[in-house]
Amino acid sequence: MTHKTNMKKADTQQDAFAHPALRLPHPARAIALAALLASPLAWSHGSVTPQAVDIQDLERLGDEWRDENPYRDHPQHDLAVDIGARAYNSNCAACHGLEAKSGGIAPDLRELENGPWGDEWFKELVTNGSERNGRVLMPRMSDYVSQEGLWAIRTWLETVSMETTGQ
């Protein structure tokens, strides 16, 4: 057997174990590769199904929505921060980014102002959601997460805000 024949035999054996997309003709291979690389972009923010928030140890706030974050200067502030961090990761990070650092899909929540003005903006969006041209950009999170859970998220957001961290 010549060297050229050995090479051809080795190539055939390797092709038998290659991924099916790699055995396609060259143009089809390029299209398959492009589709494969683009697929994470289509699914990049994964499931956005709201998740339950365990608030059993937080003081109940009642049915009437508060205008300002009740946990900001509250004895349970640190507990609210812990609950808020977990609740944010389960319900907000898919769109707003890990650690509230947006990847461009939704606003960077670290830019939300601390204090009453930021509370007003936060309450407006979580209770009414956001839509443009009939397309829901953010659901009314208050339909899925309690007032306590949402204010806990707000409490955590203030700990990572650009205002707090000096960015």
Sequence and secondary structure as in RCSB ss.txt:
>XXXX:A:sequence
MTHKTNMKKADTQQDAFAHPALRLPHPARAIALAALLASPLAWSHGSVTPQAVDIQDLERLGDEWRDENPYRDHP
QHDLAVDIGARAYNSNCAACHGLEAKSGGIAPDLRELENGPWGDEWFKELVTNGSERNGRVLMPRMSDYVSQEGL
WAIRTWLETVSMETTGQ
>XXXX:A:secstr
  HHHHHHHHHHHHHHHS GGGGS HHHHHHHHHHHHHHHHHTTT          TTS    SS  SS TTTTST
THHHHHHHHHHHHHHHTHHHH GGG   SSS  GGGS SSHHHHHHHHHHHHH EEETTEEEE  GGGTS HHHH
HHHHHHHHHHSHHHHT 
